[in-house]
Amino acid sequence: FVLNSIACAPVRPPASPSPAVTTESTCRHRPAPSVSSMSCKTPLTKALIYGGKTGWIGGKMAALLEEGGVKVVLAESRIENRADVAKELDAVKPSHVFMAAGITGRPNIDWCEDHKPETIRTNVIGTLNLADLCNDRNIHCTIYATGCIFKYDDAHPLGSGVGFTEEDAPNFDESFYSQTKGYMEPMLKCYPNCMILRVRMPISDDLIHRNFITKIVKYERVVNIPNSMTVLYEMLPASLAMAKEGLTGVYNFCNPGVISHNECLDLYTKYIDPTYTYKNFTLEEQSKVLKAGRSNNELDSTKLMRDMPEGIVIHDIKTAVELCMQRMQKNLTKEMGPLPDSLPKEVRKN
């Protein structure tokens, strides 16, 4: 990526505010940051969420914030329309912005290969608009980005336990979706108000179509590769705690460790549908049926766990997915009745 050469000098924090002023934003450098980052702590009183009306993660964050007593406003403006975003920010005057809008394509990221201008307009121009406008107004902005900008390589071999850190430059450009995200990250690092969270293969405790588990359950065949993944039940509350602390910079936003597709499906079989079966195929075979490549990688969780606010519990990915399947079992049984007979047809193969 050409833009990986962008280097941002650490931003000098403002002078400490007077002790008498308790509502001012307080920014301080975090000790020994692994990338240029700061902590910009402002009381979280009003959240403006982009992608909250129709988006999956945005909707979950809206519910989570409301449960915590925070006033939530779901953004009306589209992030690619800079003037509209500026007007909305000035009207709402949020203490924090949560950015979960973006284009991933329907039914999957292959859509982006044939819709490149639309993908750029939202994933690049729109995201930069929001980051820039929030920075102008000294508003903390949490951006739910992606970790699908890496692939295993000689320095980070499959199965080695050596993960990509927040300092590593993207090395995966086999899909246009990942290219746009790889372009964005080095630019977003230049904004001292932004916290950029590298989400990967997000998993929830239901059968919503965006859930990574739901996706692979429907596939005829799956590759079997260990990957870093994000269990939303644990990680979204963590992102809220991080935003409250005013953390900024890039974070690998995944549960520690890796889990394979087969391990996920085995847990699905154990807790949800004991009649479910699946077949594997190779990456070479997969490439013949996909328009764009898919990222497989392990992300290092050291920085995330080091900076995680006190009281937040993050399990390793294998434990987190098993706990997720247990919750899913309870949720689906309550909603649909005894499993697996009550499951929707699209996830039943037998």
Disulfide bonds with the S-S distance in Angstrom:
Cys8-Cys190 1.76
